[in-house]
Amino acid sequence: MPIIRLPYEDLEDLTGVSIEKIKERLPLMCADVERIEADYMDVEFFPNRPDLFSVEGVSRAMRQFLDIKPGLTSYKVEKSGIEMVVDSSVQEVRPYVVCGVVKNLRLDSRAIESLMLLQDHLHRGIGRNREKVSVGVHDLAKVKQPFRYLAVDPGFSFVPLDYEAAKRFDQTFSKFEMSMAEILERHPKGVAFRYILKGKDKYPLILDSKGDVLSFPPIINAELTRVTESTKDIFIEATGLNENVSIALNIIACALADRGGKIQSVVLHSLSRTSGRIEEKETPCLEPETMEISVKEVNSLIGIELSADECKLCCERMGLGASISGEETLVVKIPAYRHDILHPWDINEDIAIGYGYERIKPEIPETLVIGEVHPVEEKKRTVREIMTGLGYFEVLTFTLTSERKQFELMRQTFKKSLIVKVASPISTEYTMLRCSILPNLLEILSLNKHRNLPQRIFEVGPVVLKYKEKSRLAAVSTHANANFAEVKSVVDAVLKELGLEDAEVVESEDEAFLQGRRGSIIKNGKYMGIFGEIHPEVILNFGLSYPVVGLEVDIITSVRE
C-alpha cells in the first residue's frame, strides 16, 4: 500500500489546524501512521483512495473530517479555449486521453515535490505501473496550442526530460536529442517501461502547434515543458487503456486547485470508433455522481442506530454531499475525485468512519461455541516445530504476487493453465495468487541483505494451482558455504519427522535450481516437492550476493481436497 510523506508545514498551511490535532485524528480515517519525524510523517493509505495520495488530498479530507469545511468540495471549471486533436492512429496503441489546465499557480519546491509524488503514486496505483494510465504535467507557457495526440514512427527525435540521466545511464550517449527507439533502449525511464509498448509499430506522442514535443506517453515528458518554481500555468494530460484516465486527471486538477489554482477545460476532437464522425469532448468533468442509500440498511450493516440527520452529517465529514429524501433515504453526491465508491455499501463504510469506529461498542456474539484445532492446522504446527528446531525462523508473506516474481525472476516458464489471476488488481505487484512460495522467501532475503549471515527462514502457507489450494512448506538458507548437502540434510530430517522416509529423490529439471544440484521428491509416483541450490541467475535477479539453497514441499493435504 502507498506510503505518503506529509510535511507538517504544508499540512498546517493547507488544513488550518495544528499538527498535533492532525496526528490525533488522522488514524481515525483508517490511515496507518508509519513514522513520525521532526518535520514530516509518513502515512500509509489504502490503494482504493488515490485522492489521498498527496498532502493536498489529505488536507482536504482533514478539513472535512474535522468539521472545518464539511460536505462536498465544489471545483469550478472554466473554459480555456485550448483544443487537442486526437488522431485515429492512437486507437491501436493508447486510445484514451483526457486533458485539463490549472492556471495562476504559485509553486514552490514543496508543491512541486508533492505534485511529482502524486503523479508517481497514481502511476503505480490506478495506472498499474503506467500500463493502464500515465499522467504528464507541463509548463503551458512553453508550448502553443492546439495540441495533437498521435502515433508516430520510433525514429522520431526530441530532447527527453532528464536527458542527463540518460548520459549517466549510458556513457556512450553524447547528444541531447534521442529518438523514441533510443529512449526505450538508453534512457532509464525508457528501459523501465518499454515493456508497455512491446510489439507496437508506432509510439504515442503529444505535440503542440509548432511541432514541439510535450510527452511520449507512457514513458517520459520532454525537457521543454519541465515544471519549475516559475511555472504559473500547468497543462495536464492523462493517457491510457481505460476510462480511469479521467480519475487521474480529476485528482491532480483538484490537488492543484487546493494550492490556489483555477481549473480550466480542454476540448478534445477525435474520430468516433462507432459512428466514424468527429466528436467533441470537454475535460475535466468535475460534476459529482448521485447515489441513494437507505438509512435502515446503514444501521443494519453498521450495527448502530443513526437518524437520517446523523447519517447526513457523517457523509459530510467524509467529503460527500448529502440530502434527506423522505424519512429513510439519503441522496448522496460523490465527488469526481473519489475512485472508490462503486456501491451503496461503500457509502455505508464512509458513514461508519465519519461516525467513528472508536465509538462503536463491541458486543459478545449471542451464540457461544467451543472450537478445536483442525487436523490440518495441527500438522502445520508440527512442521513449524520441526523447522524451528532445525534453526530456521518463520516468516509470513503475501499470497498475492505477480507473474514477474513467480516466473521471470525464477527462470520459470509461464504456466497460464496453472495460475489464478486477479480480475481487477490494485497494483502490478499483486496480479495473481502464488503457485510457489520460494520467490516470496527470496524477496525477504533481498530486503534483509544488510543483516548478518547466515539467514535461514521458512514459511508454511497456501499456494493455488488450477483453482485448488494446497498447503506447502518452503525454506531458504543463505551464507557463503550454502550447498546441496545442507539442504538435502534438512529435507531428510523433515521427511523423517513426518514419517515420509519412503519418499525418494530423483533428478529434477527445475530451471530455478542449479543443474546437477537439484532434486525432486517423489512418493508413490506422485510429485511432492523440489530442493537444491538456487541458480546464480535467480540469485542475481533478487539482488543477492551469496549462495542460496531452498526447498518447497507439498507435505500438508489441502483443506479443500
CORJO-V163659 format. One record per residue. RES is the residue in one letter. SS is DSSP state (hx for helix, st for strand, lp for the rest). PSI is psi in whole degrees, -180 to 180 (NA if undefined). OMEGA is omega in whole degrees, 0 to 359 (* if undefined). Layout:
res:RES ss:SS psi:PSI omega:OMEGA
res:RES ss:SS psi:PSI omega:OMEGA
This chain:
res:M ss:lp psi:146 omega:185
res:P ss:lp psi:140 omega:176
res:I ss:st psi:122 omega:187
res:I ss:st psi:130 omega:177
res:R ss:st psi:125 omega:184
res:L ss:st psi:103 omega:177
res:P ss:st psi:135 omega:184
res:Y ss:hx psi:-44 omega:184
res:E ss:hx psi:-43 omega:177
res:D ss:hx psi:-45 omega:181
res:L ss:hx psi:-46 omega:181
res:E ss:hx psi:-41 omega:180
res:D ss:hx psi:-43 omega:185
res:L ss:hx psi:-26 omega:183
res:T ss:hx psi:-39 omega:181
res:G ss:lp psi:13 omega:176
res:V ss:lp psi:167 omega:183
res:S ss:lp psi:154 omega:180
res:I ss:hx psi:-29 omega:178
res:E ss:hx psi:-41 omega:179
res:K ss:hx psi:-39 omega:179
res:I ss:hx psi:-45 omega:179
res:K ss:hx psi:-36 omega:182
res:E ss:hx psi:-39 omega:189
res:R ss:hx psi:-25 omega:185
res:L ss:hx psi:-42 omega:180
res:P ss:hx psi:-23 omega:180
res:L ss:hx psi:-9 omega:174
res:M ss:hx psi:20 omega:181
res:C ss:lp psi:38 omega:174
res:A ss:lp psi:146 omega:182
res:D ss:st psi:112 omega:180
res:V ss:st psi:113 omega:183
res:E ss:st psi:-45 omega:180
res:R ss:st psi:150 omega:178
res:I ss:st psi:120 omega:180
res:E ss:lp psi:-176 omega:185
res:A ss:lp psi:-39 omega:185
res:D ss:lp psi:9 omega:176
res:Y ss:st psi:166 omega:171
res:M ss:st psi:150 omega:178
res:D ss:st psi:127 omega:185
res:V ss:st psi:136 omega:179
res:E ss:st psi:128 omega:178
res:F ss:lp psi:156 omega:176
res:F ss:lp psi:146 omega:181
res:P ss:lp psi:-17 omega:181
res:N ss:lp psi:0 omega:179
res:R ss:lp psi:66 omega:180
res:P ss:hx psi:-18 omega:176
res:D ss:hx psi:-13 omega:179
res:L ss:hx psi:14 omega:184
res:F ss:lp psi:21 omega:179
res:S ss:lp psi:161 omega:178
res:V ss:hx psi:-31 omega:179
res:E ss:hx psi:-44 omega:179
res:G ss:hx psi:-41 omega:179
res:V ss:hx psi:-42 omega:180
res:S ss:hx psi:-42 omega:177
res:R ss:hx psi:-47 omega:181
res:A ss:hx psi:-36 omega:179
res:M ss:hx psi:-37 omega:177
res:R ss:hx psi:-37 omega:178
res:Q ss:hx psi:-45 omega:185
res:F ss:hx psi:-33 omega:181
res:L ss:lp psi:11 omega:179
res:D ss:lp psi:23 omega:175
res:I ss:lp psi:-45 omega:177
res:K ss:lp psi:70 omega:184
res:P ss:lp psi:168 omega:176
res:G ss:lp psi:-175 omega:184
res:L ss:lp psi:127 omega:174
res:T ss:lp psi:119 omega:182
res:S ss:lp psi:135 omega:177
res:Y ss:lp psi:123 omega:179
res:K ss:lp psi:134 omega:178
res:V ss:st psi:115 omega:178
res:E ss:st psi:166 omega:177
res:K ss:st psi:133 omega:181
res:S ss:st psi:-21 omega:186
res:G ss:st psi:3 omega:180
res:I ss:st psi:142 omega:181
res:E ss:st psi:155 omega:173
res:M ss:st psi:134 omega:176
res:V ss:st psi:124 omega:181
res:V ss:st psi:111 omega:182
res:D ss:lp psi:146 omega:180
res:S ss:hx psi:-15 omega:182
res:S ss:hx psi:-19 omega:181
res:V ss:hx psi:-8 omega:186
res:Q ss:lp psi:-35 omega:181
res:E ss:lp psi:0 omega:184
res:V ss:lp psi:-60 omega:183
res:R ss:lp psi:84 omega:198
res:P ss:lp psi:-25 omega:187
res:Y ss:st psi:136 omega:178
res:V ss:st psi:139 omega:172
res:V ss:st psi:155 omega:183
res:C ss:st psi:161 omega:176
res:G ss:st psi:169 omega:180
res:V ss:st psi:140 omega:172
res:V ss:st psi:121 omega:186
res:K ss:st psi:168 omega:175
res:N ss:lp psi:43 omega:179
res:L ss:lp psi:152 omega:170
res:R ss:lp psi:98 omega:186
res:L ss:lp psi:136 omega:169
res:D ss:lp psi:-176 omega:184
res:S ss:hx psi:-35 omega:180
res:R ss:hx psi:-41 omega:180
res:A ss:hx psi:-40 omega:179
res:I ss:hx psi:-42 omega:178
res:E ss:hx psi:-42 omega:179
res:S ss:hx psi:-41 omega:179
res:L ss:hx psi:-44 omega:181
res:M ss:hx psi:-39 omega:179
res:L ss:hx psi:-39 omega:177
res:L ss:hx psi:-44 omega:178
res:Q ss:hx psi:-44 omega:181
res:D ss:hx psi:-43 omega:179
res:H ss:hx psi:-38 omega:178
res:L ss:hx psi:-38 omega:177
res:H ss:hx psi:-44 omega:184
res:R ss:hx psi:-30 omega:184
res:G ss:lp psi:-95 omega:182
res:I ss:lp psi:-19 omega:179
res:G ss:lp psi:-10 omega:181
res:R ss:lp psi:56 omega:180
res:N ss:lp psi:43 omega:176
res:R ss:lp psi:-11 omega:185
res:E ss:lp psi:-46 omega:183
res:K ss:lp psi:-38 omega:182
res:V ss:st psi:137 omega:170
res:S ss:st psi:150 omega:186
res:V ss:st psi:139 omega:174
res:G ss:st psi:137 omega:176
res:V ss:st psi:137 omega:190
res:H ss:st psi:149 omega:173
res:D ss:st psi:110 omega:185
res:L ss:hx psi:-28 omega:183
res:A ss:hx psi:-17 omega:186
res:K ss:hx psi:-1 omega:180
res:V ss:lp psi:168 omega:184
res:K ss:lp psi:128 omega:178
res:Q ss:lp psi:162 omega:6
res:P ss:lp psi:156 omega:181
res:F ss:st psi:161 omega:178
res:R ss:st psi:137 omega:175
res:Y ss:st psi:116 omega:187
res:L ss:st psi:172 omega:175
res:A ss:st psi:134 omega:184
res:V ss:st psi:171 omega:178
res:D ss:st psi:148 omega:182
res:P ss:lp psi:-15 omega:180
res:G ss:lp psi:-5 omega:180
res:F ss:lp psi:135 omega:186
res:S ss:st psi:148 omega:172
res:F ss:st psi:174 omega:179
res:V ss:lp psi:110 omega:182
res:P ss:st psi:157 omega:174
res:L ss:lp psi:139 omega:179
res:D ss:lp psi:43 omega:178
res:Y ss:hx psi:-22 omega:175
res:E ss:hx psi:-34 omega:177
res:A ss:hx psi:-34 omega:178
res:A ss:hx psi:-37 omega:178
res:K ss:hx psi:-38 omega:178
res:R ss:hx psi:-35 omega:181
res:F ss:hx psi:-37 omega:182
res:D ss:lp psi:103 omega:186
res:Q ss:lp psi:-19 omega:181
res:T ss:lp psi:-10 omega:182
res:F ss:lp psi:125 omega:185
res:S ss:lp psi:-16 omega:183
res:K ss:lp psi:165 omega:180
res:F ss:lp psi:-50 omega:180
res:E ss:lp psi:145 omega:175
res:M ss:st psi:143 omega:172
res:S ss:st psi:161 omega:180
res:M ss:hx psi:-35 omega:177
res:A ss:hx psi:-40 omega:178
res:E ss:hx psi:-39 omega:179
res:I ss:hx psi:-42 omega:181
res:L ss:hx psi:-23 omega:183
res:E ss:hx psi:-25 omega:192
res:R ss:hx psi:-11 omega:177
res:H ss:lp psi:138 omega:182
res:P ss:hx psi:-42 omega:179
res:K ss:hx psi:-38 omega:179
res:G ss:hx psi:-42 omega:179
res:V ss:hx psi:-39 omega:183
res:A ss:hx psi:-33 omega:188
res:F ss:hx psi:11 omega:182
res:R ss:hx psi:-22 omega:180
res:Y ss:hx psi:-25 omega:182
res:I ss:hx psi:-33 omega:183
res:L ss:hx psi:11 omega:181
res:K ss:lp psi:131 omega:179
res:G ss:lp psi:-1 omega:179
res:K ss:lp psi:137 omega:178
res:D ss:lp psi:-30 omega:178
res:K ss:st psi:157 omega:184
res:Y ss:st psi:146 omega:181
res:P ss:st psi:149 omega:183
res:L ss:st psi:144 omega:175
res:I ss:st psi:123 omega:182
res:L ss:st psi:156 omega:171
res:D ss:lp psi:-175 omega:185
res:S ss:lp psi:-19 omega:179
res:K ss:lp psi:-3 omega:182
res:G ss:lp psi:5 omega:177
res:D ss:lp psi:145 omega:184
res:V ss:st psi:132 omega:170
res:L ss:st psi:-46 omega:189
res:S ss:st psi:147 omega:169
res:F ss:st psi:80 omega:184
res:P ss:lp psi:146 omega:1
res:P ss:lp psi:26 omega:190
res:I ss:lp psi:-60 omega:188
res:I ss:st psi:153 omega:174
res:N ss:st psi:171 omega:173
res:A ss:st psi:150 omega:177
res:E ss:hx psi:-30 omega:183
res:L ss:hx psi:-40 omega:188
res:T ss:hx psi:21 omega:180
res:R ss:lp psi:135 omega:178
res:V ss:lp psi:128 omega:180
res:T ss:lp psi:-180 omega:180
res:E ss:lp psi:-17 omega:177
res:S ss:lp psi:-7 omega:179
res:T ss:lp psi:130 omega:179
res:K ss:lp psi:-36 omega:183
res:D ss:lp psi:131 omega:183
res:I ss:st psi:133 omega:172
res:F ss:st psi:128 omega:182
res:I ss:st psi:132 omega:173
res:E ss:st psi:139 omega:177
res:A ss:st psi:124 omega:180
res:T ss:st psi:159 omega:179
res:G ss:st psi:-160 omega:186
res:L ss:lp psi:-1 omega:179
res:N ss:lp psi:-177 omega:186
res:E ss:lp psi:-8 omega:179
res:N ss:hx psi:-10 omega:175
res:V ss:hx psi:-33 omega:181
res:S ss:hx psi:-39 omega:178
res:I ss:hx psi:-46 omega:180
res:A ss:hx psi:-45 omega:179
res:L ss:hx psi:-45 omega:181
res:N ss:hx psi:-42 omega:182
res:I ss:hx psi:-45 omega:181
res:I ss:hx psi:-42 omega:180
res:A ss:hx psi:-43 omega:180
res:C ss:hx psi:-37 omega:178
res:A ss:hx psi:-43 omega:179
res:L ss:hx psi:-34 omega:176
res:A ss:hx psi:-35 omega:177
res:D ss:lp psi:-16 omega:174
res:R ss:lp psi:3 omega:179
res:G ss:lp psi:1 omega:181
res:G ss:lp psi:163 omega:177
res:K ss:st psi:124 omega:184
res:I ss:st psi:135 omega:176
res:Q ss:st psi:153 omega:185
res:S ss:st psi:162 omega:176
res:V ss:st psi:138 omega:179
res:V ss:st psi:126 omega:180
res:L ss:st psi:131 omega:176
res:H ss:st psi:119 omega:182
res:S ss:st psi:160 omega:179
res:L ss:st psi:124 omega:181
res:S ss:lp psi:135 omega:179
res:R ss:lp psi:-16 omega:181
res:T ss:lp psi:-51 omega:184
res:S ss:lp psi:-19 omega:183
res:G ss:lp psi:9 omega:179
res:R ss:lp psi:161 omega:177
res:I ss:st psi:125 omega:180
res:E ss:st psi:151 omega:176
res:E ss:st psi:139 omega:178
res:K ss:st psi:133 omega:181
res:E ss:st psi:125 omega:181
res:T ss:st psi:153 omega:2
res:P ss:lp psi:157 omega:172
res:C ss:lp psi:113 omega:185
res:L ss:lp psi:21 omega:176
res:E ss:lp psi:133 omega:181
res:P ss:lp psi:152 omega:172
res:E ss:st psi:160 omega:183
res:T ss:st psi:140 omega:179
res:M ss:st psi:143 omega:178
res:E ss:st psi:141 omega:177
res:I ss:st psi:156 omega:180
res:S ss:st psi:128 omega:177
res:V ss:hx psi:-36 omega:179
res:K ss:hx psi:-42 omega:179
res:E ss:hx psi:-36 omega:177
res:V ss:hx psi:-50 omega:182
res:N ss:hx psi:-36 omega:180
res:S ss:hx psi:-42 omega:183
res:L ss:hx psi:-38 omega:183
res:I ss:hx psi:-30 omega:180
res:G ss:lp psi:23 omega:178
res:I ss:lp psi:175 omega:179
res:E ss:lp psi:106 omega:178
res:L ss:lp psi:144 omega:175
res:S ss:lp psi:170 omega:178
res:A ss:hx psi:-38 omega:178
res:D ss:hx psi:-40 omega:179
res:E ss:hx psi:-39 omega:177
res:C ss:hx psi:-39 omega:178
res:K ss:hx psi:-45 omega:179
res:L ss:hx psi:-41 omega:179
res:C ss:hx psi:-40 omega:177
res:C ss:hx psi:-44 omega:182
res:E ss:hx psi:-33 omega:176
res:R ss:hx psi:-21 omega:179
res:M ss:lp psi:14 omega:175
res:G ss:lp psi:15 omega:178
res:L ss:lp psi:147 omega:171
res:G ss:st psi:145 omega:182
res:A ss:st psi:142 omega:174
res:S ss:st psi:153 omega:184
res:I ss:st psi:129 omega:177
res:S ss:st psi:112 omega:185
res:G ss:lp psi:-155 omega:182
res:E ss:lp psi:-27 omega:190
res:E ss:lp psi:18 omega:183
res:T ss:st psi:136 omega:174
res:L ss:st psi:134 omega:172
res:V ss:st psi:113 omega:188
res:V ss:st psi:132 omega:176
res:K ss:st psi:128 omega:186
res:I ss:st psi:122 omega:182
res:P ss:lp psi:152 omega:186
res:A ss:lp psi:-15 omega:180
res:Y ss:lp psi:-2 omega:179
res:R ss:lp psi:114 omega:184
res:H ss:lp psi:-12 omega:195
res:D ss:lp psi:-12 omega:185
res:I ss:lp psi:104 omega:183
res:L ss:lp psi:-16 omega:189
res:H ss:lp psi:154 omega:176
res:P ss:hx psi:-29 omega:179
res:W ss:hx psi:-31 omega:178
res:D ss:hx psi:-35 omega:176
res:I ss:hx psi:-38 omega:176
res:N ss:hx psi:-40 omega:178
res:E ss:hx psi:-43 omega:178
res:D ss:hx psi:-38 omega:178
res:I ss:hx psi:-41 omega:178
res:A ss:hx psi:-41 omega:178
res:I ss:hx psi:-43 omega:179
res:G ss:hx psi:-36 omega:176
res:Y ss:hx psi:-40 omega:179
res:G ss:lp psi:108 omega:178
res:Y ss:hx psi:-31 omega:182
res:E ss:hx psi:-16 omega:181
res:R ss:hx psi:-11 omega:180
res:I ss:lp psi:118 omega:185
res:K ss:lp psi:129 omega:177
res:P ss:lp psi:148 omega:180
res:E ss:lp psi:145 omega:176
res:I ss:lp psi:131 omega:180
res:P ss:lp psi:145 omega:180
res:E ss:lp psi:-30 omega:180
res:T ss:lp psi:123 omega:181
res:L ss:lp psi:123 omega:179
res:V ss:lp psi:158 omega:178
res:I ss:lp psi:123 omega:183
res:G ss:lp psi:169 omega:175
res:E ss:lp psi:162 omega:184
res:V ss:lp psi:132 omega:177
res:H ss:lp psi:144 omega:180
res:P ss:hx psi:-37 omega:179
res:V ss:hx psi:-43 omega:179
res:E ss:hx psi:-33 omega:177
res:E ss:hx psi:-40 omega:179
res:K ss:hx psi:-39 omega:176
res:K ss:hx psi:-42 omega:179
res:R ss:hx psi:-41 omega:178
res:T ss:hx psi:-44 omega:179
res:V ss:hx psi:-41 omega:179
res:R ss:hx psi:-41 omega:179
res:E ss:hx psi:-40 omega:179
res:I ss:hx psi:-49 omega:183
res:M ss:hx psi:-39 omega:177
res:T ss:hx psi:-40 omega:178
res:G ss:hx psi:-26 omega:179
res:L ss:lp psi:3 omega:175
res:G ss:lp psi:18 omega:180
res:Y ss:lp psi:148 omega:176
res:F ss:st psi:139 omega:182
res:E ss:st psi:141 omega:173
res:V ss:lp psi:160 omega:175
res:L ss:lp psi:128 omega:181
res:T ss:lp psi:169 omega:182
res:F ss:lp psi:142 omega:173
res:T ss:lp psi:-29 omega:176
res:L ss:st psi:139 omega:181
res:T ss:st psi:-159 omega:181
res:S ss:lp psi:159 omega:177
res:E ss:hx psi:-34 omega:181
res:R ss:hx psi:-46 omega:181
res:K ss:hx psi:-41 omega:185
res:Q ss:hx psi:-32 omega:188
res:F ss:hx psi:-57 omega:186
res:E ss:hx psi:-51 omega:182
res:L ss:lp psi:-23 omega:183
res:M ss:lp psi:6 omega:180
res:R ss:lp psi:36 omega:182
res:Q ss:lp psi:152 omega:174
res:T ss:lp psi:134 omega:180
res:F ss:lp psi:118 omega:183
res:K ss:lp psi:84 omega:185
res:K ss:lp psi:-34 omega:183
res:S ss:lp psi:-18 omega:184
res:L ss:lp psi:-31 omega:193
res:I ss:lp psi:157 omega:174
res:V ss:st psi:112 omega:184
res:K ss:st psi:151 omega:176
res:V ss:lp psi:130 omega:185
res:A ss:lp psi:-45 omega:182
res:S ss:lp psi:77 omega:183
res:P ss:lp psi:145 omega:179
res:I ss:lp psi:-9 omega:181
res:S ss:lp psi:154 omega:176
res:T ss:lp psi:-14 omega:179
res:E ss:lp psi:-15 omega:185
res:Y ss:lp psi:78 omega:185
res:T ss:lp psi:-6 omega:183
res:M ss:st psi:164 omega:171
res:L ss:st psi:136 omega:187
res:R ss:lp psi:144 omega:173
res:C ss:lp psi:2 omega:175
res:S ss:lp psi:145 omega:180
res:I ss:lp psi:-25 omega:185
res:L ss:hx psi:-44 omega:179
res:P ss:hx psi:-36 omega:178
res:N ss:hx psi:-40 omega:180
res:L ss:hx psi:-38 omega:177
res:L ss:hx psi:-35 omega:177
res:E ss:hx psi:-38 omega:176
res:I ss:hx psi:-44 omega:177
res:L ss:hx psi:-40 omega:180
res:S ss:hx psi:-38 omega:180
res:L ss:hx psi:-12 omega:183
res:N ss:lp psi:30 omega:180
res:K ss:lp psi:-26 omega:181
res:H ss:lp psi:-7 omega:181
res:R ss:lp psi:161 omega:181
res:N ss:lp psi:151 omega:175
res:L ss:lp psi:158 omega:359
res:P ss:lp psi:156 omega:173
res:Q ss:st psi:126 omega:180
res:R ss:st psi:117 omega:182
res:I ss:st psi:157 omega:178
res:F ss:st psi:163 omega:174
res:E ss:st psi:138 omega:170
res:V ss:st psi:114 omega:186
res:G ss:st psi:-179 omega:185
res:P ss:st psi:149 omega:164
res:V ss:st psi:160 omega:182
res:V ss:st psi:122 omega:178
res:L ss:st psi:124 omega:180
res:K ss:lp psi:43 omega:177
res:Y ss:lp psi:15 omega:175
res:K ss:st psi:134 omega:182
res:E ss:st psi:133 omega:176
res:K ss:st psi:146 omega:176
res:S ss:st psi:133 omega:184
res:R ss:st psi:158 omega:168
res:L ss:st psi:130 omega:173
res:A ss:st psi:145 omega:181
res:A ss:st psi:149 omega:175
res:V ss:st psi:153 omega:177
res:S ss:st psi:133 omega:179
res:T ss:st psi:131 omega:173
res:H ss:lp psi:175 omega:187
res:A ss:lp psi:-30 omega:185
res:N ss:lp psi:18 omega:179
res:A ss:lp psi:130 omega:183
res:N ss:lp psi:179 omega:184
res:F ss:hx psi:-39 omega:182
res:A ss:hx psi:-39 omega:180
res:E ss:hx psi:-51 omega:184
res:V ss:hx psi:-31 omega:177
res:K ss:hx psi:-39 omega:179
res:S ss:hx psi:-36 omega:178
res:V ss:hx psi:-44 omega:178
res:V ss:hx psi:-45 omega:180
res:D ss:hx psi:-42 omega:181
res:A ss:hx psi:-43 omega:181
res:V ss:hx psi:-46 omega:181
res:L ss:hx psi:-39 omega:180
res:K ss:hx psi:-46 omega:182
res:E ss:hx psi:-27 omega:180
res:L ss:lp psi:5 omega:178
res:G ss:lp psi:31 omega:182
res:L ss:lp psi:35 omega:183
res:E ss:lp psi:-23 omega:183
res:D ss:lp psi:-3 omega:176
res:A ss:lp psi:143 omega:181
res:E ss:st psi:158 omega:180
res:V ss:st psi:129 omega:179
res:V ss:st psi:164 omega:179
res:E ss:st psi:137 omega:181
res:S ss:lp psi:157 omega:176
res:E ss:lp psi:13 omega:183
res:D ss:lp psi:119 omega:185
res:E ss:lp psi:-11 omega:177
res:A ss:lp psi:-15 omega:182
res:F ss:st psi:161 omega:182
res:L ss:st psi:133 omega:181
res:Q ss:st psi:135 omega:181
res:G ss:st psi:-10 omega:180
res:R ss:st psi:44 omega:181
res:R ss:st psi:151 omega:180
res:G ss:st psi:147 omega:175
res:S ss:st psi:143 omega:179
res:I ss:st psi:124 omega:183
res:I ss:st psi:134 omega:175
res:K ss:st psi:125 omega:182
res:N ss:lp psi:38 omega:179
res:G ss:lp psi:4 omega:183
res:K ss:st psi:135 omega:179
res:Y ss:st psi:130 omega:179
res:M ss:st psi:-31 omega:183
res:G ss:st psi:-173 omega:186
res:I ss:st psi:150 omega:173
res:F ss:st psi:165 omega:178
res:G ss:st psi:-167 omega:178
res:E ss:st psi:127 omega:180
res:I ss:st psi:138 omega:182
res:H ss:lp psi:140 omega:180
res:P ss:hx psi:-36 omega:180
res:E ss:hx psi:-39 omega:177
res:V ss:hx psi:-42 omega:179
res:I ss:hx psi:-45 omega:179
res:L ss:hx psi:-35 omega:179
res:N ss:hx psi:-32 omega:179
res:F ss:lp psi:9 omega:176
res:G ss:lp psi:25 omega:181
res:L ss:lp psi:160 omega:186
res:S ss:lp psi:-17 omega:185
res:Y ss:lp psi:160 omega:178
res:P ss:lp psi:147 omega:179
res:V ss:st psi:135 omega:171
res:V ss:st psi:151 omega:183
res:G ss:st psi:167 omega:177
res:L ss:st psi:153 omega:173
res:E ss:st psi:121 omega:190
res:V ss:st psi:136 omega:171
res:D ss:st psi:94 omega:182
res:I ss:st psi:-3 omega:182
res:I ss:st psi:126 omega:180
res:T ss:lp psi:136 omega:180
res:S ss:lp psi:143 omega:178
res:V ss:lp psi:-32 omega:186
res:R ss:lp psi:-11 omega:184
res:E ss:lp psi:NA omega:*
